């Protein structure tokens, strides 16, 4: 099929009427006897088909309509449609609805078939210049054409699954693929999908059949590979019962020699590439805080060096953990945190409920070439994963403050903080959230003589996604900008909120209180969860529980001996059996030593 409004012009630059004779390509292969080149701008935009014709019969009563105005807005495709005349074995298949001239010819030579359309397929669109798509008529026309041609399509891949980026272990690796057969003219069905893999510089792919599990989905494994550092390429092959086959795009992963530590809930992803340049190790500052927290709270975590191993694979790496801390300094390589959500392993991580603390002063700017004003949207990692709705790069602030004295994530953190200057100076960004539960930090913008919060914003925030349960903390500056004590307190609070230190409660400050205290929960009212903080001036047996308005205990949050300190507990709105509590008023009561106190809170839906 040839569709062009300028084919005649290319063959007769003089314009006007044109005639094709035997020996001309248009005559021999399209049975075009001739026509008129550019009879005038703004030709008829409605075509009528021929009843019973396999290509144009759909439009023998209702005309086929062009959207030339929209096509002109998009690409300047003004309607310069030509007129056509069939000859010999050719058949006129479209006519101008109002003007009556020929507007398309088909030809069945027995050994081949052709169609000539003297107009642009791009005219069959709808929408507007910012969001347009083919019309239903466009799809119907193409289906008619392919069916008349007897075209047979190989199976097409709908989705593929498997490891990408750096992986744990040496396999076997789970893979899956979904394909569909779009054969139009002949009945066919998908019969098999295989996965082929190639390790390093092997001569050819090794193919392994997958098992059908229903709905055109096939599952299986890439077998285990030898230990060592390897690059593995793999692809899928789908075959139907007529022998037609198709290949997926090639995917890549690489072994790292790293393994998951049993019992670890937390993965720390450190990105500090330029240690060779400035002779220090910014990453080590954050690791030292995590090491101390792990010792003090009795948990283990794994470390992933992003500079060495690139992004971690979701399937074999990230899926092992409930929480990730990403800390980047001078992270000027956009490949380590892919800009598109469908390529970023942290997208499935948060969509499956994973918790993420993201801290970096350069990664956001790196992805977008340090914009002064950028608003991302759905499909972009910083929007979908990091919850960023607006980015302003490199505001270079050096002073922070906490936002709310009752904010649990900044309990034990100084109200005003002078940031530690790192080797490349201060390079913090400004960012606004898509959604937030609360701002955590604010920054002083010296160039404006004001705090960012003076305009109702903050530069770091926390958010719990109600659809997935994923908890996110987004910070467009470095954890390493905080001094050791404040970094320790803040990280401890975040990890307690994430449930890394313990399932429901954790210490949030190493400063010893002088009296017992039970604080108002935050937020209140709340949905889906709230944080309850309390102080212990000495080692105590603690009972902290939630009661309904009838005085019935529905959830025990803490029942344990605790050392002196400030703690927080999280109530997720569920009872001891995991059943979601109804909306309404509830009470929480603490008993610690001789101290007994209760407060009221409200769960809303």
C-alpha positions as CSV (number, residue, x, y, z in Angstrom):
1,X,0.0,0.0,0.0
2,X,1.2,3.5,-0.9
3,X,-0.5,6.5,0.7
4,X,0.8,9.8,-0.5
5,X,-0.7,13.2,-1.5
6,X,2.5,14.1,-3.4
7,X,3.2,10.9,-5.4
8,X,1.7,12.5,-8.5
9,X,3.7,15.7,-8.0
10,X,6.9,13.7,-7.8
11,X,6.1,12.2,-11.2
12,X,4.9,15.3,-12.9
13,X,6.3,18.5,-11.5
14,X,4.1,20.6,-13.7
15,X,1.0,19.7,-11.7
16,X,-2.5,19.2,-13.2
17,X,-3.7,16.1,-15.1
18,X,-1.3,13.2,-15.2
19,X,-1.4,10.0,-17.3
20,X,0.4,6.7,-16.7
21,X,1.2,4.2,-19.5
22,X,2.3,0.6,-19.6
23,X,5.9,0.5,-18.4
24,X,5.2,3.1,-15.7
25,X,5.5,1.8,-12.2
26,X,2.1,3.3,-11.2
27,X,0.4,1.6,-14.2
28,X,2.1,-1.8,-13.9
29,X,1.8,-2.3,-10.2
30,X,-1.1,-0.2,-9.1
31,X,-3.2,-0.1,-12.3
32,X,-3.4,3.6,-12.1
33,X,-4.4,5.1,-15.4
34,X,-3.9,8.6,-14.2
35,X,-5.4,11.4,-12.2
36,X,-5.0,15.0,-11.3
37,X,-2.2,16.4,-9.2
38,X,-3.1,19.0,-6.6
39,X,-6.5,20.0,-8.1
40,X,-6.7,22.6,-5.3
41,X,-6.1,23.2,-1.7
42,X,-8.7,22.1,0.9
43,X,-10.2,19.3,-1.1
44,X,-13.1,17.2,0.1
45,X,-12.5,15.8,3.6
46,X,-15.1,13.1,3.4
47,X,-14.7,9.9,1.4
48,X,-17.4,7.3,0.4
49,X,-16.5,3.7,0.0
50,X,-17.8,1.0,-2.3
51,X,-20.4,-1.4,-0.9
52,X,-19.0,-4.9,-0.5
53,X,-15.4,-3.8,-1.2
54,X,-13.1,-5.6,1.3
55,X,-11.1,-2.4,1.9
56,X,-13.6,0.5,1.7
57,X,-16.9,-1.3,2.3
58,X,-17.2,-0.1,5.9
59,X,-17.8,3.4,4.6
60,X,-20.4,2.9,1.8
61,X,-23.1,4.6,3.9
62,X,-21.3,6.7,6.5
63,X,-18.3,8.5,5.0
64,X,-14.7,8.2,6.1
65,X,-13.8,11.6,7.7
66,X,-10.4,13.4,7.7
67,X,-9.2,15.7,10.5
68,X,-7.1,17.8,8.3
69,X,-7.3,20.8,10.6
70,X,-5.7,18.9,13.4
71,X,-3.1,17.4,11.0
72,X,-2.2,20.9,9.8
73,X,-1.8,22.1,13.4
74,X,0.6,19.2,14.2
75,X,2.7,18.8,11.1
76,X,1.4,21.3,8.5
77,X,-0.4,18.5,6.5
78,X,-2.8,20.7,4.5
79,X,-5.3,18.8,2.4
80,X,-3.6,18.5,-1.1
81,X,-5.3,15.3,-1.9
82,X,-5.1,14.2,-5.6
83,X,-7.7,12.6,-7.9
84,X,-7.2,9.0,-9.1
85,X,-8.5,7.0,-12.1
86,X,-8.3,3.2,-12.2
87,X,-7.4,1.3,-15.3
88,X,-7.2,-2.3,-16.5
89,X,-7.6,-4.6,-13.5
90,X,-7.6,-1.8,-11.0
91,X,-10.7,-0.9,-9.0
92,X,-11.8,2.5,-7.6
93,X,-12.3,2.0,-3.9
94,X,-12.9,5.5,-2.6
95,X,-14.6,8.6,-4.1
96,X,-14.8,12.1,-2.7
97,X,-18.2,12.4,-0.9
98,X,-19.1,15.8,-2.2
99,X,-17.0,16.2,-5.4
100,X,-17.2,12.7,-6.8
101,X,-13.7,12.2,-8.0
102,X,-11.7,9.0,-7.4
103,X,-9.7,8.9,-4.2
104,X,-8.1,5.4,-4.1
105,X,-7.4,2.3,-6.3
106,X,-6.8,-1.3,-5.4
107,X,-5.4,-4.0,-7.6
108,X,-5.3,-7.8,-7.3
109,X,-2.8,-9.2,-9.7
110,X,-3.2,-12.8,-8.4
111,X,0.4,-13.0,-7.3
112,X,0.4,-9.7,-5.4
113,X,-2.1,-7.0,-4.3
114,X,-1.6,-3.3,-4.1
115,X,-3.5,-0.2,-2.9
116,X,-2.8,3.4,-3.8
117,X,-4.4,6.2,-1.7
118,X,-3.7,9.8,-2.8
119,X,-4.1,11.1,0.7
120,X,-2.3,10.9,4.1
121,X,-3.1,8.3,6.7
122,X,-2.1,10.9,9.3
123,X,-5.4,12.7,8.6
124,X,-7.3,9.9,10.4
125,X,-6.6,11.3,13.9
126,X,-8.5,12.7,16.8
127,X,-7.8,14.8,19.9
128,X,-5.8,18.0,19.9
129,X,-2.3,19.1,19.0
130,X,-0.9,18.1,22.4
131,X,-2.6,14.7,22.7
132,X,-3.8,13.0,19.5
133,X,-4.3,9.4,18.4
134,X,-5.6,7.4,15.4
135,X,-9.4,7.2,15.1
136,X,-11.4,4.0,15.1
137,X,-11.7,4.4,11.4
138,X,-7.9,4.4,11.1
139,X,-7.7,1.1,12.9
140,X,-10.6,-0.4,10.8
141,X,-9.0,0.7,7.6
142,X,-5.7,-0.8,8.4
143,X,-7.3,-4.1,9.6
144,X,-9.2,-4.2,6.3
145,X,-6.0,-3.6,4.3
146,X,-4.0,-6.3,6.2
147,X,-6.9,-8.8,6.0
148,X,-7.3,-8.3,2.2
149,X,-3.5,-8.7,1.8
150,X,-3.7,-11.9,3.8
151,X,-1.0,-10.5,6.2
152,X,0.0,-12.9,8.9
153,X,1.5,-11.3,12.1
154,X,3.9,-13.1,14.3
155,X,3.0,-13.1,18.0
156,X,3.6,-9.8,19.7
157,X,5.0,-9.5,23.2
158,X,2.7,-7.7,25.7
159,X,4.9,-7.9,28.7
160,X,8.2,-9.5,29.8
161,X,9.6,-10.0,33.3
162,X,13.0,-10.9,34.5
163,X,16.1,-9.5,36.3
164,X,17.7,-6.2,35.2
165,X,20.8,-4.3,36.4
166,X,22.9,-5.8,39.2
167,X,21.6,-9.0,40.8
168,X,22.1,-11.2,43.9
169,X,23.4,-14.7,43.5
170,X,24.0,-16.9,40.4
171,X,20.5,-18.1,39.7
172,X,18.4,-19.7,38.7
173,X,16.5,-16.5,37.7
174,X,12.7,-16.3,37.4
175,X,11.4,-15.0,34.1
176,X,8.0,-14.6,32.5
177,X,6.4,-13.3,29.3
178,X,3.0,-12.6,27.9
179,X,2.4,-12.6,24.2
180,X,-0.7,-12.4,21.9
181,X,-1.2,-13.5,18.3
182,X,-2.7,-10.7,16.2
183,X,-3.2,-12.7,13.0
184,X,-5.9,-11.0,11.0
185,X,-6.4,-13.2,7.9
186,X,-5.7,-16.7,9.1
187,X,-6.6,-18.5,12.3
188,X,-3.6,-19.0,14.5
189,X,-2.8,-19.3,18.2
190,X,0.2,-18.9,20.4
191,X,1.8,-22.3,21.2
192,X,5.1,-21.6,22.9
193,X,7.5,-19.0,24.5
194,X,11.1,-19.7,25.1
195,X,13.8,-17.7,26.9
196,X,17.2,-17.5,25.4
197,X,20.3,-16.4,27.4
198,X,23.9,-15.6,26.6
199,X,26.6,-15.3,29.2
200,X,29.4,-12.9,28.5
201,X,30.9,-13.5,25.0
202,X,29.3,-16.9,24.4
203,X,28.9,-17.7,20.7
204,X,25.1,-18.1,20.7
205,X,22.0,-18.0,22.9
206,X,20.9,-21.1,24.8
207,X,17.1,-21.5,24.6
208,X,14.9,-22.9,27.3
209,X,11.1,-23.5,27.0
210,X,8.8,-21.8,29.4
211,X,5.6,-23.3,30.8
212,X,2.1,-21.9,29.9
213,X,0.2,-20.8,33.0
214,X,-2.9,-19.3,31.3
215,X,-3.9,-16.1,29.6
216,X,-1.0,-16.3,27.1
217,X,1.4,-16.1,30.1
218,X,4.5,-18.3,30.2
219,X,6.8,-18.7,33.1
220,X,10.2,-20.4,33.7
221,X,13.8,-19.8,34.7
222,X,17.2,-18.9,33.3
223,X,19.4,-21.7,34.7
224,X,22.1,-21.0,37.3
225,X,25.4,-19.7,35.8
226,X,28.9,-20.2,37.1
227,X,30.1,-18.0,40.0
228,X,32.0,-14.9,39.1
229,X,31.3,-11.5,37.5
230,X,29.2,-12.0,34.4
231,X,27.0,-10.1,32.0
232,X,23.9,-12.0,31.0
233,X,21.9,-11.1,27.9
234,X,18.4,-12.7,27.5
235,X,15.4,-12.4,25.2
236,X,12.1,-14.3,24.6
237,X,10.9,-16.0,21.5
238,X,7.1,-16.5,20.9
239,X,5.8,-19.0,18.3
240,X,2.3,-19.7,17.0
241,X,0.9,-22.9,15.5
242,X,1.6,-21.7,11.9
243,X,5.3,-21.4,12.6
244,X,5.3,-17.6,12.8
245,X,7.6,-16.3,15.6
246,X,8.8,-13.1,17.1
247,X,11.6,-12.0,19.5
248,X,11.4,-9.6,22.4
249,X,13.9,-6.9,23.0
250,X,17.1,-8.1,24.6
251,X,17.4,-7.4,28.4
252,X,20.6,-7.4,30.4
253,X,21.7,-8.1,34.0
254,X,25.0,-8.7,35.6
255,X,26.2,-10.6,38.6
256,X,27.8,-8.8,41.6
257,X,28.9,-11.6,43.9
258,X,26.8,-10.0,46.6
259,X,24.3,-11.9,48.7
260,X,21.2,-11.1,50.8
261,X,21.8,-11.1,54.6
262,X,19.1,-13.2,56.3
263,X,16.9,-11.1,58.5
264,X,17.9,-7.8,56.9
265,X,15.0,-5.4,56.4
266,X,17.1,-2.5,55.2
267,X,19.2,-1.9,52.1
268,X,21.5,1.1,52.1
269,X,22.4,2.3,48.5
270,X,25.4,4.6,48.7
271,X,26.5,6.7,45.7
272,X,29.7,8.6,46.2
273,X,31.7,8.3,43.0
274,X,34.1,11.2,43.3
275,X,36.1,10.0,46.4
276,X,39.1,9.6,44.1
277,X,38.8,13.3,43.3
278,X,38.4,14.9,46.7
279,X,40.2,12.2,48.7
280,X,37.4,11.6,51.2
281,X,34.4,9.3,51.7
282,X,31.1,11.1,52.2
283,X,29.3,7.8,52.1
284,X,31.2,6.6,55.1
285,X,29.6,9.3,57.3
286,X,26.1,7.9,56.7
287,X,27.3,4.3,57.0
288,X,28.8,5.2,60.4
289,X,25.4,6.5,61.6
290,X,23.7,3.3,60.3
291,X,26.3,1.1,61.9
292,X,25.7,2.8,65.3
293,X,21.9,2.6,64.9
294,X,22.2,-1.1,64.0
295,X,24.3,-1.8,67.1
296,X,22.0,0.2,69.4
297,X,18.8,-1.3,68.0
298,X,19.9,-4.8,67.2
299,X,19.2,-4.9,63.4
300,X,21.3,-5.8,60.4
301,X,21.4,-4.1,57.0
302,X,23.0,-4.7,53.6
303,X,25.1,-2.2,51.6
304,X,24.9,-1.7,47.9
305,X,27.6,0.5,46.3
306,X,25.8,2.1,43.4
307,X,29.1,3.4,41.9
308,X,30.4,-0.1,41.6
309,X,27.3,-2.1,40.8
310,X,24.9,0.4,39.3
311,X,21.2,0.2,40.2
312,X,20.0,-2.9,42.1
313,X,17.7,-5.3,40.4
314,X,14.2,-5.3,41.9
315,X,13.5,-9.1,41.5
316,X,16.6,-10.5,43.1
317,X,17.7,-7.6,45.3
318,X,15.1,-5.0,46.3
319,X,12.3,-7.4,46.8
320,X,14.1,-8.9,49.8
321,X,13.8,-5.7,51.8
322,X,11.0,-3.6,53.4
323,X,13.0,-0.4,53.3
324,X,15.8,1.3,51.4
325,X,17.9,4.4,52.2
326,X,19.4,6.0,49.0
327,X,22.1,8.5,49.7
328,X,23.9,10.2,46.9
329,X,26.7,12.7,46.8
330,X,28.0,14.2,43.5
331,X,25.8,11.6,41.8
332,X,26.3,12.9,38.3
333,X,25.5,9.7,36.4
334,X,21.9,9.6,35.2
335,X,22.1,5.9,34.4
336,X,22.2,4.9,38.1
337,X,18.7,6.2,38.8
338,X,16.7,5.9,35.5
339,X,14.6,8.8,34.6
340,X,11.6,6.8,33.4
341,X,9.5,4.9,35.9
342,X,9.2,1.8,33.7
343,X,13.0,1.4,33.7
344,X,13.6,2.3,37.3
345,X,13.8,-0.7,39.8
346,X,12.5,1.5,42.6
347,X,9.2,1.9,40.9
348,X,8.1,-1.7,41.4
349,X,9.7,-1.5,44.9
350,X,7.4,1.3,46.1
351,X,4.4,0.1,44.1
352,X,4.7,-3.2,46.1
353,X,4.8,-1.3,49.4
354,X,8.5,-0.7,49.9
355,X,9.6,2.2,52.1
356,X,12.2,4.7,50.6
357,X,14.3,7.4,52.2
358,X,15.8,9.3,49.2
359,X,18.6,11.8,50.0
360,X,20.6,13.5,47.3
361,X,21.6,17.1,46.3
362,X,22.5,16.3,42.7
363,X,20.5,13.3,41.4
364,X,17.4,15.2,40.6
365,X,19.3,18.0,38.8
366,X,21.4,15.4,36.9
367,X,18.3,13.8,35.5
368,X,17.0,17.1,34.0
369,X,20.2,19.1,33.4
370,X,19.8,21.2,36.5
371,X,16.6,23.1,35.6
372,X,15.5,26.3,37.4
373,X,11.9,25.4,37.0
374,X,10.6,21.9,36.0
375,X,7.4,20.1,36.7
376,X,7.5,16.3,36.1
377,X,4.5,14.2,35.5
378,X,3.3,10.6,35.6
379,X,5.7,8.1,34.0
380,X,8.7,10.0,35.4
381,X,10.6,8.5,38.3
382,X,10.8,11.6,40.4
383,X,7.0,12.0,40.2
384,X,6.0,8.4,40.6
385,X,8.7,7.1,43.0
386,X,9.9,10.2,44.8
387,X,6.6,12.1,44.9
388,X,8.1,15.3,43.4
389,X,5.8,17.7,41.6
390,X,8.2,20.6,41.0
391,X,12.0,20.9,41.0
392,X,14.3,23.8,41.2
393,X,18.0,22.7,41.1
394,X,21.0,24.1,43.0
395,X,19.5,26.7,45.4
396,X,22.7,26.1,47.4
397,X,21.3,26.7,50.9
398,X,23.4,26.1,54.0
399,X,20.9,26.4,56.9
400,X,17.9,24.2,57.8
401,X,15.2,24.2,60.4
402,X,12.7,21.6,61.6
403,X,9.1,22.3,60.7
404,X,7.0,21.1,63.6
405,X,8.1,20.4,67.2
406,X,5.6,17.5,67.2
407,X,6.9,15.9,64.0
408,X,8.1,12.4,65.0
409,X,10.8,12.2,62.3
410,X,12.6,15.2,63.8
411,X,12.3,14.2,67.5
412,X,15.7,14.8,69.1
413,X,16.9,16.9,66.1
414,X,18.0,20.4,66.7
415,X,15.5,23.1,65.7
416,X,18.1,25.0,63.7
417,X,20.9,23.3,61.8
418,X,24.0,24.6,60.1
419,X,24.7,22.2,57.3
420,X,28.1,20.6,57.0
421,X,29.8,21.9,53.8
422,X,30.9,18.9,51.6
423,X,33.9,19.0,49.2
424,X,32.0,20.5,46.2
425,X,30.2,23.1,48.4
426,X,26.4,23.5,49.0
427,X,24.3,22.2,46.1
428,X,20.9,21.5,47.7
429,X,17.8,21.6,45.5
430,X,14.3,22.8,46.1
431,X,11.4,20.4,45.5
432,X,7.7,20.3,46.1
433,X,5.6,17.2,46.7
434,X,2.8,15.7,44.7
435,X,1.3,14.6,48.1
436,X,2.6,14.8,51.6
437,X,1.6,13.9,55.2
438,X,4.0,16.5,56.6
439,X,7.0,18.7,55.8
440,X,10.1,17.6,57.8
441,X,12.8,20.2,57.0
442,X,12.8,23.8,55.7
443,X,15.7,25.7,54.2
444,X,16.8,29.4,54.4
445,X,17.2,30.9,51.0
446,X,19.8,33.6,51.4
447,X,19.3,35.1,48.0
448,X,15.6,35.8,48.9
449,X,16.2,36.6,52.6
450,X,13.5,34.2,53.6
451,X,12.8,30.6,54.6
452,X,11.1,28.5,51.9
453,X,8.5,27.7,54.5
454,X,7.5,31.4,54.5
455,X,5.7,30.6,51.2
456,X,4.0,27.6,52.7
457,X,6.5,25.0,51.5
458,X,9.3,22.8,52.9
459,X,12.2,21.1,51.3
460,X,11.8,17.6,52.7
461,X,8.6,15.7,53.5
462,X,7.2,12.3,54.4
463,X,4.3,10.6,52.8
464,X,2.4,7.3,53.1
465,X,0.8,6.1,49.9
466,X,-2.7,5.0,50.9
467,X,-2.9,2.7,47.8
468,X,0.3,0.8,48.4
469,X,1.3,1.5,52.0
470,X,4.7,2.7,50.8
471,X,6.3,5.2,53.2
472,X,8.5,7.8,51.5
473,X,10.9,10.5,52.8
474,X,12.2,12.8,50.1
475,X,15.2,15.0,50.8
476,X,16.9,17.1,48.0
477,X,20.0,17.5,50.1
478,X,22.5,15.0,51.6
479,X,22.2,13.2,54.9
480,X,25.9,13.9,55.1
481,X,25.0,17.6,55.4
482,X,23.7,16.9,58.9
483,X,26.2,16.5,61.8
484,X,26.6,13.1,63.5
485,X,24.2,13.6,66.3
486,X,21.4,15.0,64.2
487,X,21.9,12.5,61.5
488,X,21.8,9.7,64.0
489,X,18.5,11.0,65.5
490,X,16.9,11.6,62.2
491,X,17.8,8.3,60.7
492,X,16.7,6.5,63.8
493,X,13.3,8.2,63.6
494,X,12.9,7.3,60.0
495,X,13.9,3.7,60.5
496,X,11.5,3.4,63.4
497,X,8.7,4.8,61.2
498,X,9.7,2.4,58.5
499,X,9.6,-0.5,61.0
500,X,13.2,-1.4,60.5
501,X,14.1,-1.2,64.2
502,X,11.0,-3.0,65.4
503,X,7.5,-3.6,64.1
504,X,5.6,-1.0,66.1
505,X,7.9,1.1,68.3
506,X,11.5,2.3,68.5
507,X,13.8,4.7,70.2
508,X,13.9,8.1,68.6
509,X,16.4,9.9,70.8
510,X,19.4,9.0,72.9
511,X,18.9,12.0,75.2
512,X,17.6,10.8,78.5
513,X,14.3,12.4,79.7
514,X,14.0,13.5,83.3
515,X,10.3,12.7,83.7
516,X,7.7,10.3,82.3
517,X,5.6,11.7,79.5
518,X,3.0,10.7,77.0
519,X,2.6,13.0,74.0
520,X,-0.3,13.8,71.7
521,X,-0.4,11.5,68.7
522,X,0.5,12.9,65.4
523,X,-1.3,13.4,63.1
524,X,-4.7,13.6,64.7
525,X,-7.2,13.0,63.2
526,X,-5.4,10.4,61.1
527,X,-5.7,7.9,58.3
528,X,-4.2,5.3,57.9
529,X,-1.7,5.6,60.8
530,X,-0.5,7.8,63.6
531,X,2.6,8.1,65.7
532,X,2.5,8.1,69.5
533,X,5.6,9.3,71.4
534,X,6.5,8.8,75.1
535,X,9.4,9.4,77.5
536,X,11.0,7.1,80.0
537,X,13.3,8.6,82.6
538,X,14.5,5.2,83.8
539,X,14.4,1.6,82.8
540,X,10.7,0.6,83.0
541,X,8.2,-2.1,82.1
542,X,5.9,-0.4,79.5
543,X,2.4,-1.3,78.5
544,X,1.0,0.9,75.7
545,X,-2.4,0.0,74.3
546,X,-5.4,1.3,72.3
547,X,-8.9,1.2,73.6
548,X,-12.3,1.8,72.0
549,X,-15.0,4.1,73.6
550,X,-16.4,1.1,75.5
551,X,-13.1,0.8,77.3
552,X,-12.2,-2.5,75.5
553,X,-8.6,-3.0,74.6
554,X,-8.3,-3.6,70.9
555,X,-4.6,-3.3,70.2
556,X,-1.4,-3.7,72.3
557,X,1.4,-1.6,70.8
558,X,4.1,-2.1,73.4
559,X,4.4,-4.8,76.1
560,X,8.1,-4.9,77.0
561,X,10.9,-3.7,79.3
562,X,12.5,-0.5,77.9
563,X,15.6,1.4,78.9
564,X,15.4,5.1,79.6
565,X,14.9,7.2,76.5
566,X,12.3,8.8,74.2
567,X,10.3,6.3,72.1
568,X,7.6,6.3,69.4
569,X,5.0,3.7,68.6
570,X,2.9,3.5,65.4
571,X,-0.7,2.5,65.3
572,X,-1.9,1.5,61.9
573,X,-5.6,1.5,62.7
574,X,-5.9,-2.2,63.1
575,X,-6.7,-4.4,66.1
576,X,-4.6,-7.3,67.4
577,X,-6.2,-9.6,64.8
578,X,-5.2,-7.4,61.9
579,X,-8.8,-6.2,61.3
580,X,-9.2,-2.6,60.3
581,X,-10.9,-0.5,63.0
582,X,-13.9,1.6,62.1
583,X,-13.9,5.4,62.1
584,X,-14.3,7.1,65.4
585,X,-12.8,8.1,68.7
586,X,-10.2,5.9,70.4
587,X,-7.9,6.2,73.5
588,X,-4.3,5.2,74.0
589,X,-3.0,4.5,77.5
590,X,0.5,4.0,78.9
591,X,1.5,2.3,82.1
592,X,5.2,2.6,83.0
593,X,6.3,2.2,86.6
594,X,3.9,4.3,88.6
595,X,3.1,6.4,85.6
596,X,-0.4,6.0,84.0
597,X,-1.8,8.4,81.4
598,X,-4.2,8.3,78.5
599,X,-5.0,10.5,75.5
600,X,-7.8,10.7,72.9
601,X,-7.4,10.3,69.1
602,X,-9.7,10.1,66.1
603,X,-9.4,7.6,63.2
604,X,-11.1,8.9,60.0
605,X,-11.8,7.3,56.7
